Amino acid sequence: MKLTILGCCGPYPAAGGACSGYLLSQGDTHVLIDCGAGVLANLARHIAWEDLDAVVLSHLHYDHMSDMLPMQYALQFHPRQAPLPVYAPRTPEPVRALLDAPCYDLRPMEDMRIGEIAFRFHPGRHPVQSFALRAECAGRCFAYTGDTNTLEGLDGFLSGADVLLADAGLSAADWRAQAPHLSPEGCANLARQSGCGRLLLTHLNPKYAPGALEAEAKVLRPDAEFVRIGNQYEI
């Protein structure tokens, strides 16, 4: 599998940046994971509209799904033979209703297979319904925390992933037990507890310097790095 970073900021994009969006590909299978502000333009750099097999939305905060709205226009001008499958939480209902369009086939967050890739989901801890995911293919595993804070059982769900993409949305100084995000240190702890291979950090708040946050994670995981738009990783 190949992971392409289309956006990595949150909860708003940095200058010239984009919010959460990640393209996971295996052969001819292409799945977009999250689609925040700025992701749509970056997606078009990598694949044609007709080659996108599905979208998986970890949760329905705007920094993870807002570009699904202009995508409706793109699909009007590039019609598909069948509506695009979109896997999304059922709540918040007013936001999910924005995705109720003829070009989308809305589906629940249930374990499933898209082409060659098998997906599993686990609830996160966030102000709205949110999910972590595992994507497995040919004996390799990619895992993504979505937006979450610490949560019992999450390390077991992520166990043994070859690559973990983790929500490092708050610095250690700003993190609290009831906050909506992990810190880089918390991501490193989670990767260590779950026995994950490579640790990638995302959901960079533009108010922080990424190098400073990387340093917080590197105390426990020297391999930790913040992803950047355009980066590609082999899983």
Residue pairs with C-beta under 8 A, 6 or more apart in sequence:
1 24
1 25
1 26
1 117
1 135
1 137
1 138
1 140
1 142
1 234
1 235
2 24
2 25
2 26
2 232
2 233
2 234
2 235
3 22
3 23
3 24
3 25
3 142
3 163
3 165
3 232
3 233
3 235
4 22
4 23
4 24
4 25
4 46
4 230
4 231
4 232
5 21
5 22
5 202
5 227
5 228
5 229
5 230
5 231
5 232
6 18
6 21
6 22
6 23
6 32
6 39
6 42
6 43
6 46
6 229
7 13
7 17
7 18
7 19
7 20
7 21
7 34
7 36
7 37
7 38
7 39
7 42
7 229
8 17
8 18
8 19
8 20
8 202
8 203
8 204
8 226
8 227
8 228
8 229
9 17
9 18
9 19
9 20
9 36
9 63
9 203
9 204
9 205
9 206
10 19
10 20
10 36
10 63
10 64
10 147
10 169
10 202
10 203
10 204
10 205
11 19
11 61
11 63
11 169
11 205
12 19
12 37
12 63
12 206
13 19
13 36
13 37
13 38
13 206
14 204
14 206
15 206
17 38
17 206
17 229
18 36
18 37
18 38
18 39
18 41
18 42
18 229
19 34
19 36
19 37
19 38
19 39
19 63
19 64
19 66
20 34
20 36
20 39
20 58
20 63
20 64
20 202
20 203
21 32
21 33
21 34
21 35
21 36
21 38
21 39
21 42
21 43
21 67
22 32
22 33
22 34
22 144
22 165
22 202
23 30
23 31
23 32
23 33
23 43
23 46
23 47
24 30
24 31
24 32
24 33
24 117
24 135
24 142
25 31
25 47
26 115
26 116
26 117
26 137
26 138
27 115
27 116
28 51
28 115
29 53
29 114
29 115
29 116
29 117
30 47
30 51
30 52
30 53
31 52
31 53
31 54
31 55
31 56
31 114
31 115
31 117
31 135
32 39
32 43
32 52
32 54
32 55
32 56
33 55
33 56
33 58
33 133
33 144
34 56
34 57
34 58
34 64
34 65
35 43
35 55
35 57
35 64
35 65
35 66
35 67
35 68
35 71
36 62
36 63
36 64
36 65
36 66
36 67
37 62
37 63
37 66
37 67
38 67
39 67
40 67
40 70
40 71
40 74
42 229
42 230
43 52
48 78
49 74
49 75
49 78
49 80
50 78
50 80
52 84
53 85
53 114
53 115
54 84
54 85
54 86
54 87
54 114
55 68
55 84
55 85
55 86
55 87
56 87
56 88
56 119
56 133
57 64
57 65
57 68
57 86
57 87
57 88
57 89
58 64
58 124
58 130
58 131
58 132
58 133
58 144
58 146
58 147
59 65
59 89
59 124
59 126
59 128
59 129
59 130
59 131
59 146
59 147
60 88
60 89
60 91
60 92
60 95
60 96
60 128
60 129
61 126
61 128
61 147
62 95
64 147
65 88
65 95
65 99
68 86
68 98
68 99
68 104
69 98
72 101
72 103
72 104
75 84
75 103
76 103
80 103
82 105
83 102
83 103
83 104
83 105
84 103
84 104
84 105
85 104
85 105
85 107
85 114
86 99
86 104
86 105
86 106
86 107
87 107
87 108
87 109
87 110
87 112
87 119
88 96
88 99
88 106
88 107
88 109
89 96
89 109
89 128
89 129
89 130
89 131
90 96
90 108
90 129
91 128
91 129
92 128
92 129
96 106
99 106
100 106
109 121
109 131
110 121
111 118
111 119
111 120
111 121
112 118
112 119
113 119
116 137
116 138
117 135
117 136
117 137
118 135
118 136
118 137
119 133
119 134
119 135
120 133
120 134
120 136
120 157
121 131
121 132
121 133
121 134
122 131
122 132
122 133
122 134
122 153
122 154
122 157
123 129
123 130
123 131
123 132
123 151
124 130
124 131
124 132
124 145
124 146
124 147
124 148
124 151
124 154
125 148
125 149
125 150
125 151
126 146
126 147
126 148
126 149
126 180
127 180
130 146
130 147
130 148
131 146
132 143
132 144
132 145
132 146
132 148
132 154
132 157
132 158
133 143
133 144
133 146
134 141
134 142
134 143
134 157
134 158
134 161
135 141
135 142
135 143
135 144
136 142
140 162
140 235
141 160
141 161
141 162
141 163
141 235
142 161
142 162
142 163
142 165
142 235
143 157
143 158
143 161
143 163
143 164
143 165
143 194
143 196
144 164
144 165
144 166
145 154
145 158
145 164
145 165
145 166
145 167
145 182
145 187
145 190
146 167
147 167
147 169
147 180
147 181
147 203
148 154
148 167
148 181
148 182
149 177
149 178
149 179
149 180
149 181
149 182
149 186
150 177
150 182
150 186
150 190
154 190
154 194
155 190
155 193
155 194
156 194
158 164
158 190
158 194
158 196
159 194
159 195
159 196
160 194
160 195
160 196
161 194
161 196
161 197
162 196
162 197
162 198
162 235
163 196
163 197
163 198
163 200
163 233
163 235
164 187
164 190
164 191
164 194
164 196
164 197
164 198
164 199
164 200
165 200
165 201
165 202
165 227
166 182
166 187
166 190
166 191
166 199
166 200
166 201
166 202
167 181
167 182
167 187
167 202
167 203
168 181
168 182
168 183
168 184
168 186
168 187
168 201
168 202
168 203
168 204
168 213
168 217
168 226
169 180
169 181
169 182
169 203
169 204
169 205
170 179
170 181
170 182
170 183
170 205
171 183
171 184
171 208
171 212
171 213
171 216
172 183
172 184
172 185
172 216
174 183
175 181
175 182
175 183
175 185
175 186
181 203
182 190
183 216
184 201
184 213
184 214
184 216
184 217
184 224
185 216
185 217
185 219
185 220
187 199
187 201
187 217
187 221
187 224
188 199
188 216
188 217
188 218
188 219
188 220
188 221
188 224
189 220
190 196
191 199
191 221
191 224
192 220
192 221
198 223
198 233
199 217
199 221
199 223
199 224
199 225
200 224
200 225
200 226
200 227
200 233
201 213
201 214
201 217
201 224
201 225
201 226
201 227
202 226
202 227
204 210
204 213
204 226
210 226
213 226
214 224
214 225
214 226
217 224
218 224
